[in-house]
């Protein structure tokens, strides 16, 4: 097995030739400054700089909410980005590009183009989801989300994972295709608490749930199971008995292994990961024991 250093040298030797031979480099942008026409990319790797300085043509592809009025505005938000994302004072590479290379410049592209994408962003203006346009893609909401930590990014099925994706993705592709994302939340509020832009993510996920309910988009399995849970929840003795029976049965089925690789009605989870068996008693029984010991 190769060491990381040798892998890095090999990748650098192969990819560097690709960068040097490229005619066009395409980058995104963390910010676009209207005052100067500047595009800003923030990375911890050098490939972004190679992409925008070595080829003859630099094309910036970014959505419209990346635009900020002035360099001062950009600098204020920039201070939040790295600190909220990785805890750094500043990322390793923060690069500002303003137009093509001038005669006195030693390097840079001969042509510089900026392409602005709407892709559903303008439809968010004036709606309950307008605050989502303040997102700077720092990833703080994902770093603190218990659901994202458990299921990972691929489970979200599209470009944007985590709490911010649960709000943004239904806007871009429709709640009929992405309605399961705002439902995958515990509403613990961590995402809103750590968001440097103070975006009310749980509130907006609730709005998507309301729209899904109004359009009767929830799967029949979901609604029928919810009705079954509601029947038990309205009958506390039956609920406690069923919870004890389910926890005990799952512990016995798991036996020494303590987890399930296959389980009925949990196939989507056990397809890619094991499901832990319940440990100890139910929440209500544990709460009663703790309350009794305090007395």
C-alpha angles and dihedrals in degrees: 000000000000122000119243091249093056091046089051093050092048093049092046092051093051100038097043090065089052091054093047093050097044119111095194131036121196122197137167123227135233089201138008114203112214093194095063106011089246124157118207127201123187118199143144092221133067099231092091092058092046090051095054101037108038105049121074092238126046117195119189115203114190140147121250097252089068090074116107124182103235144008088252090058090048093050092052093052092041090063089059097046104068094034092053094042106043106353093253123141087224132353119252094252123032107165128185118198121190114180132311126320117290123219092259095049116103094212143001138102125306091221130035123192132177120202117193119207125203101179095165098322096114091053088063092062113107093011134103088267099056093104089064088073089072091068113124095190094243093145095226091130091055093046091058102034113110092202094052091047090054102044103027131220100290091064089069090067100213144056100291119052132184129033095322090052091049087062102034101042097061087052092055103040103017135266089258089067099033104029091117091067100068087044091059094079136101091204089227088148097230093124093056093043094056099036108116090206093051094236111174095227099166091051092052092047087055089053090055091049089052092051091048090051093048091053093045091235098142113113115256090239090058096049094044093050090047090053090050091051090048090053091055094041090058089055107054097187091052091045093053092046093049092047092052092046093049094047093048093046093050092049091052093047092050092048114168096347093066095207143062128239091184128023132163114256090012099073094121090059099040091047090080105014143019122263114227116233117238113274120212124341131328121287092255093051092048091048091051092050092050092047090050093049091052090055 
